[in-house]
Amino acid sequence: MSGPGPIKNFFSHIEEHVCELLLAVFVTLLFVQIIARQFFYYTIPWGEELATYMFVWFAYLGAVVAAKMSAHNRVAFQFRFFRQLSRK
């Protein structure tokens, strides 16, 4: 056996795929909203609210992906700083 199959690989990276989908739909929705507003003087009534919810979910899932990759911001400065204060 050479490794995990494509289905197992897909489900092990499901958060990344959902983030990619959210970002693509989010950007497309905002682009369509801008074009409709500027050229057709029409706004999609639910567009901005949906974009807001999609951005929030993208941020949460992005934090999950970053933590999974160990690429999340660390708060190392505070630990080093308070360790020096606690020694005094």
MITIVO-572360 format. One record per residue (C-alpha): residue in three letters; y, z, x; residue number from 1. Coordinates in nm, 2 decimals, always signed. Example, Ala and Ser with C-alpha at 12.3 -4.5 7.8 and 13.67 -1.06 7.14 Angstrom:
<nodes>
- aa_y_z_x_i
- ALA_-0.45_+0.78_+1.23_1;
- SER_-0.11_+0.71_+1.37_2;
</nodes>
This chain:
<nodes>
- aa_y_z_x_i
- MET_+0.00_+0.00_+0.00_1;
- SER_+0.34_-0.09_+0.13_2;
- GLY_+0.56_+0.14_-0.06_3;
- PRO_+0.70_+0.22_-0.41_4;
- GLY_+0.68_-0.05_-0.67_5;
- PRO_+0.99_-0.21_-0.82_6;
- ILE_+0.97_-0.01_-1.14_7;
- LYS_+0.95_+0.32_-0.95_8;
- ASN_+1.23_+0.21_-0.72_9;
- PHE_+1.44_+0.12_-1.02_10;
- PHE_+1.39_+0.46_-1.19_11;
- SER_+1.45_+0.65_-0.87_12;
- HIS_+1.79_+0.50_-0.84_13;
- ILE_+1.88_+0.50_-1.21_14;
- GLU_+2.20_+0.68_-1.16_15;
- GLU_+2.33_+0.41_-0.92_16;
- HIS_+2.24_+0.14_-1.17_17;
- VAL_+2.42_+0.32_-1.45_18;
- CYS_+2.72_+0.37_-1.23_19;
- GLU_+2.72_+0.00_-1.14_20;
- LEU_+2.70_-0.10_-1.51_21;
- LEU_+2.97_+0.15_-1.61_22;
- LEU_+3.21_+0.02_-1.34_23;
- ALA_+3.15_-0.35_-1.43_24;
- VAL_+3.20_-0.29_-1.81_25;
- PHE_+3.50_-0.06_-1.74_26;
- VAL_+3.68_-0.32_-1.52_27;
- THR_+3.59_-0.60_-1.76_28;
- LEU_+3.72_-0.41_-2.06_29;
- LEU_+4.05_-0.33_-1.89_30;
- PHE_+4.09_-0.69_-1.77_31;
- VAL_+4.03_-0.82_-2.13_32;
- GLN_+4.27_-0.55_-2.26_33;
- ILE_+4.55_-0.66_-2.02_34;
- ILE_+4.50_-1.03_-2.09_35;
- ALA_+4.49_-0.98_-2.47_36;
- ARG_+4.81_-0.77_-2.45_37;
- GLN_+5.01_-1.00_-2.23_38;
- PHE_+4.91_-1.34_-2.37_39;
- PHE_+4.80_-1.28_-2.73_40;
- TYR_+5.01_-0.98_-2.82_41;
- TYR_+4.70_-0.80_-2.94_42;
- THR_+4.54_-0.48_-2.82_43;
- ILE_+4.19_-0.38_-2.87_44;
- PRO_+4.23_-0.05_-3.07_45;
- TRP_+3.92_+0.12_-2.92_46;
- GLY_+3.96_-0.02_-2.57_47;
- GLU_+4.16_+0.25_-2.40_48;
- GLU_+3.96_+0.53_-2.54_49;
- LEU_+3.63_+0.37_-2.45_50;
- ALA_+3.76_+0.30_-2.10_51;
- THR_+3.86_+0.67_-2.06_52;
- TYR_+3.51_+0.79_-2.16_53;
- MET_+3.35_+0.54_-1.94_54;
- PHE_+3.56_+0.65_-1.64_55;
- VAL_+3.47_+1.01_-1.70_56;
- TRP_+3.10_+0.93_-1.71_57;
- PHE_+3.14_+0.71_-1.40_58;
- ALA_+3.30_+1.00_-1.22_59;
- TYR_+3.03_+1.25_-1.31_60;
- LEU_+2.75_+1.01_-1.23_61;
- GLY_+2.93_+0.91_-0.90_62;
- ALA_+2.93_+1.28_-0.80_63;
- VAL_+2.55_+1.29_-0.87_64;
- VAL_+2.49_+0.98_-0.66_65;
- ALA_+2.71_+1.12_-0.38_66;
- ALA_+2.52_+1.45_-0.39_67;
- LYS_+2.19_+1.26_-0.39_68;
- MET_+2.30_+1.07_-0.08_69;
- SER_+2.44_+1.39_+0.09_70;
- ALA_+2.77_+1.21_+0.10_71;
- HIS_+2.97_+1.45_-0.12_72;
- ASN_+3.28_+1.61_+0.02_73;
- ARG_+3.20_+1.94_+0.18_74;
- VAL_+3.42_+2.25_+0.18_75;
- ALA_+3.34_+2.33_+0.54_76;
- PHE_+3.70_+2.42_+0.64_77;
- GLN_+3.71_+2.72_+0.41_78;
- PHE_+3.38_+2.85_+0.53_79;
- ARG_+3.49_+2.83_+0.90_80;
- PHE_+3.84_+2.97_+0.82_81;
- PHE_+3.71_+3.27_+0.62_82;
- ARG_+3.43_+3.34_+0.88_83;
- GLN_+3.71_+3.38_+1.14_84;
- LEU_+3.90_+3.61_+0.90_85;
- SER_+3.60_+3.82_+0.83_86;
- ARG_+3.54_+3.89_+1.20_87;
- LYS_+3.88_+4.05_+1.24_88;
</nodes>
